[in-house]
Amino acid sequence: MGESLNRKKVSIRLASKAAMIRLAILLAILMIGLLWLWSMVLWMPGASYQGPLPPLQPAEITLENLLQQDIQKIAVDIGPRNANQYDQLNATKTFLETALGQSGYQVTEQAYTIDDKTYYNLAVEKKGTELPNEVIIVGAHYDSVFASIGANDNGTGVAATLELAKIFAKKSPKRTVRFIEFTNEEPPFFWTENMGSLVYAKQIDLQQEKIVAMLSLETMGYFSDVPGSQQYPSILNWFYPNQGNFITFVGNLQSRNLIRKSIASFRRHAQFPSEGACLPAWIPGVGWSDQWSFWQQGYPGIMITDTAPFRYPYYHTIDDTFDKIDFEKLTRIVSGLVEVISDLAN
């Protein structure tokens, strides 16, 4: 009897010890997973700006006015622009081509045809002084979705790309900086062979160009300090602010070095809140713009965005209008991107 009881006690102790070992292993795996998540996905250099925003400087006030004029022209005067509003899409193309040409650039058209209609990507570049074969691409799509005038999506990205190109026309970067206005990002072309940026990315891949960075400027003008105004896919709600008052730098895991370099530069130069994440490409939203096209060819690319549907209640609706854009904050972001691009180029 006593011997049997002792055997039971030993058996219980062994089972308890085995359970503790299993628990320790699970905790270790959990800790390793959290460390991987932090080091690979969540960690970003520098700190997001906090505190009151300083007054805009005179040059920034000028930039703000230019951004307003561009979006007024694209979204309000021209309006919806896509395959179903083909004339308006071409009117946008003409406006952008003229504005870029007037800044001293030679505009390169990449034309391709869908159902007997011709569509155009527009590219200009400032040749690098020391590393001209290393190219940084800054781009945005100029089409809008369905019947929306697309003031924020993607009038803000298009105007930002245009004004950044004008600014860099007067600079001398060491690497080549190329600015592209893409067509046909929105449905029915999204993530298809006819998506403008994919057509472009495939061409430069065939030409074996050395693309060291691609910055996709996408839906950048809506902000809110209201708690709960910011949402996220999956479990990211646990790690990021619930107020939609920041700009986001996001990309796939393969682009993490570019994300970190870009947000570090932005945080050094810009007094504006920012968040960043290197995420698996399958997470909803991560690949929802033109950087996706460059990933398909193996190039590093990131999206700079206000997070679009995860914050913007008027996303892909007819209420995506001029009055929803916070032009002062958009101006601060574009000013910061001047420095980001300069740092990447130099």
GIRAWO-V592402 format. One record per residue. RES is the residue in one letter. PSI is psi in radians with two decimals (* if undefined). OMEGA is omega in radians with two decimals (none if undefined). Layout:
{{RES	PSI	OMEGA} {RES	PSI	OMEGA}}
//
This chain:
{{M	-0.87	3.13} {G	-0.68	3.14} {E	-0.69	3.12} {S	-0.71	3.12} {L	-0.71	3.11} {N	-0.72	3.11} {R	-0.67	3.11} {K	-0.73	3.12} {K	-0.75	3.12} {V	-0.74	3.14} {S	-0.72	3.12} {I	-0.76	3.14} {R	-0.73	3.13} {L	-0.73	3.12} {A	-0.71	3.12} {S	-0.72	3.12} {K	-0.73	3.11} {A	-0.69	3.12} {A	-0.69	3.11} {M	-0.68	3.12} {I	-0.78	3.13} {R	-0.72	3.11} {L	-0.74	3.13} {A	-0.70	3.12} {I	-0.77	3.12} {L	-0.74	3.11} {L	-0.68	3.12} {A	-0.75	3.11} {I	-0.73	3.12} {L	-0.76	3.14} {M	-0.73	3.10} {I	-0.73	3.11} {G	-0.73	3.13} {L	-0.67	3.08} {L	-0.71	3.08} {W	-0.79	-3.14} {L	-0.76	-3.12} {W	-0.83	-3.02} {S	-0.62	-3.05} {M	-0.52	-2.94} {V	-0.89	-2.91} {L	-0.58	-3.02} {W	2.29	3.07} {M	2.47	3.13} {P	2.68	3.11} {G	-3.02	-3.13} {A	2.49	3.10} {S	2.43	-3.13} {Y	2.42	3.06} {Q	2.61	3.11} {G	3.12	-3.13} {P	2.53	3.08} {L	2.32	-3.13} {P	2.83	3.09} {P	2.59	3.05} {L	2.47	3.06} {Q	2.84	-3.10} {P	-0.75	3.13} {A	-0.59	3.12} {E	-0.62	3.08} {I	-0.71	3.07} {T	-0.77	3.12} {L	-0.73	3.12} {E	-0.77	3.13} {N	-0.69	3.13} {L	-0.73	3.10} {L	-0.70	3.09} {Q	-0.76	-3.14} {Q	-0.73	3.14} {D	-0.83	-3.07} {I	-0.56	3.01} {Q	-0.80	-3.12} {K	-0.87	-3.02} {I	-0.89	-2.99} {A	-0.69	-3.04} {V	-0.96	-3.09} {D	-0.77	-3.14} {I	-0.87	3.07} {G	-2.63	-3.13} {P	2.44	-3.02} {R	1.89	3.13} {N	-2.92	-3.07} {A	-0.53	3.12} {N	-0.32	3.02} {Q	1.11	-2.96} {Y	-0.67	3.14} {D	-0.70	3.11} {Q	-0.63	3.08} {L	-0.77	3.12} {N	-0.56	3.06} {A	-0.66	3.08} {T	-0.75	3.10} {K	-0.77	-3.13} {T	-0.74	3.11} {F	-0.84	-3.10} {L	-0.75	-3.13} {E	-0.72	3.12} {T	-0.80	-3.11} {A	-0.71	3.12} {L	-0.70	3.11} {G	-0.66	3.13} {Q	-0.28	3.10} {S	0.04	3.07} {G	0.06	-3.12} {Y	2.67	2.88} {Q	1.97	-3.06} {V	2.25	3.07} {T	2.16	3.07} {E	2.32	2.92} {Q	1.91	-3.08} {A	2.47	3.01} {Y	2.78	-2.95} {T	2.39	3.01} {I	2.12	3.08} {D	0.84	3.07} {D	0.22	3.03} {K	2.44	-3.12} {T	2.37	-3.14} {Y	2.69	-2.98} {Y	2.26	2.79} {N	2.45	-3.12} {L	2.24	-3.10} {A	2.43	2.97} {V	2.76	3.14} {E	2.65	2.99} {K	1.97	-3.02} {K	2.41	3.12} {G	2.53	-3.11} {T	-0.47	-3.09} {E	-0.59	-3.11} {L	1.10	-3.02} {P	-0.38	-3.12} {N	-0.12	3.06} {E	2.11	-2.93} {V	2.31	2.97} {I	2.21	3.13} {I	2.29	3.02} {V	2.14	-3.04} {G	2.87	3.11} {A	2.73	3.11} {H	2.39	-3.06} {Y	-0.01	3.04} {D	2.74	3.06} {S	2.91	-3.04} {V	2.36	3.02} {F	-2.18	-3.12} {A	0.16	-3.13} {S	2.49	3.05} {I	-0.20	2.99} {G	0.86	-3.14} {A	-0.81	3.11} {N	-0.76	-3.13} {D	1.57	0.16} {N	0.74	3.08} {G	-0.64	-3.13} {T	-0.77	3.14} {G	-0.68	3.13} {V	-0.83	-3.14} {A	-0.70	3.11} {A	-0.77	3.12} {T	-0.75	3.14} {L	-0.83	-3.10} {E	-0.58	3.05} {L	-0.71	3.10} {A	-0.74	3.12} {K	-0.73	-3.13} {I	-0.75	-3.08} {F	-0.21	3.04} {A	-0.39	-3.11} {K	0.11	-3.11} {K	2.95	3.12} {S	1.32	-3.12} {P	2.69	3.10} {K	-0.68	3.04} {R	2.75	3.07} {T	2.34	3.07} {V	2.14	-3.09} {R	2.31	-3.14} {F	2.25	-3.05} {I	2.30	2.97} {E	1.96	-3.06} {F	2.62	3.00} {T	2.87	2.90} {N	0.87	2.99} {E	-0.54	-3.04} {E	2.87	3.03} {P	2.54	0.17} {P	0.18	-3.03} {F	-0.18	-3.07} {F	2.23	3.13} {W	0.59	3.05} {T	3.04	3.13} {E	-0.35	-3.09} {N	0.09	3.04} {M	2.21	-3.00} {G	-0.77	-3.10} {S	-0.52	3.09} {L	-0.69	3.04} {V	-0.75	-3.12} {Y	-0.81	-3.09} {A	-0.64	3.11} {K	-0.67	-3.14} {Q	-0.81	-3.11} {I	-0.45	3.06} {D	-0.73	3.09} {L	-0.60	3.13} {Q	-0.06	3.10} {Q	0.72	3.06} {E	2.62	-3.14} {K	1.64	3.12} {I	1.97	-3.09} {V	-0.27	3.14} {A	2.48	3.00} {M	2.13	3.11} {L	2.03	3.11} {S	2.09	-3.11} {L	1.98	-2.92} {E	1.99	2.99} {T	1.44	-2.88} {M	0.18	-2.90} {G	0.20	-3.08} {Y	2.29	-3.08} {F	2.62	3.14} {S	2.40	3.06} {D	0.04	-3.09} {V	2.22	3.06} {P	2.36	-3.12} {G	0.00	-3.14} {S	-0.25	-3.13} {Q	2.22	3.07} {Q	2.94	-3.13} {Y	2.77	2.99} {P	2.66	2.97} {S	-2.44	-3.04} {I	0.11	-3.05} {L	-0.32	3.08} {N	-0.45	-3.11} {W	-0.34	-2.92} {F	-0.18	-3.02} {Y	2.81	-3.07} {P	2.64	3.11} {N	0.13	3.04} {Q	2.26	-3.06} {G	1.05	-3.05} {N	0.40	-3.06} {F	2.88	3.01} {I	2.58	-3.02} {T	2.40	2.99} {F	2.01	-3.05} {V	2.54	3.10} {G	-3.13	3.11} {N	3.01	-3.07} {L	-0.59	-3.12} {Q	-0.28	-3.11} {S	0.29	-3.01} {R	-0.62	3.13} {N	-0.70	3.11} {L	-0.74	3.10} {I	-0.84	-3.06} {R	-0.69	3.07} {K	-0.72	-3.07} {S	-0.83	-3.09} {I	-0.57	3.07} {A	-0.75	3.11} {S	-0.80	3.14} {F	-0.76	-3.11} {R	-0.48	3.06} {R	-0.65	-2.95} {H	-0.49	-2.98} {A	2.35	3.05} {Q	1.33	-3.12} {F	2.44	-3.10} {P	2.50	-3.12} {S	2.57	3.04} {E	2.70	3.14} {G	2.70	3.10} {A	2.41	2.97} {C	1.93	-2.95} {L	2.69	3.00} {P	2.45	-3.03} {A	-0.31	-3.10} {W	-0.21	3.12} {I	2.31	-3.10} {P	2.30	3.09} {G	-0.47	-3.02} {V	-0.65	-3.11} {G	0.41	-3.01} {W	0.82	2.99} {S	-2.86	-2.94} {D	-0.29	3.07} {Q	-0.51	3.12} {W	-0.72	-3.10} {S	-0.62	-3.12} {F	-0.53	3.02} {W	-0.64	-3.10} {Q	-0.40	3.12} {Q	0.11	3.07} {G	0.23	-3.13} {Y	2.57	3.04} {P	2.34	3.14} {G	2.55	3.12} {I	2.78	3.05} {M	2.37	3.07} {I	2.05	-2.86} {T	2.79	2.98} {D	0.13	3.12} {T	0.06	2.97} {A	-2.02	-2.98} {P	-0.27	3.13} {F	-0.05	3.09} {R	-0.72	-2.93} {Y	1.88	-3.06} {P	-0.21	-3.09} {Y	0.22	-3.11} {Y	2.24	3.11} {H	0.63	3.05} {T	2.96	3.10} {I	-0.12	3.12} {D	0.13	3.03} {D	1.41	-2.95} {T	2.94	-3.05} {F	-0.69	-3.05} {D	-0.21	-3.13} {K	-0.22	-3.03} {I	2.32	3.01} {D	1.65	-3.01} {F	-0.54	3.11} {E	-0.77	-3.14} {K	-0.66	3.06} {L	-0.70	3.12} {T	-0.74	3.12} {R	-0.69	-3.14} {I	-0.82	-3.13} {V	-0.70	3.08} {S	-0.73	3.10} {G	-0.62	-3.13} {L	-0.46	3.02} {V	-0.78	-3.12} {E	-0.67	3.11} {V	-0.87	-3.14} {I	-0.70	3.11} {S	-0.77	3.12} {D	-0.75	3.12} {L	-0.61	-3.08} {A	-0.32	-3.02} {N	*	none}}
//
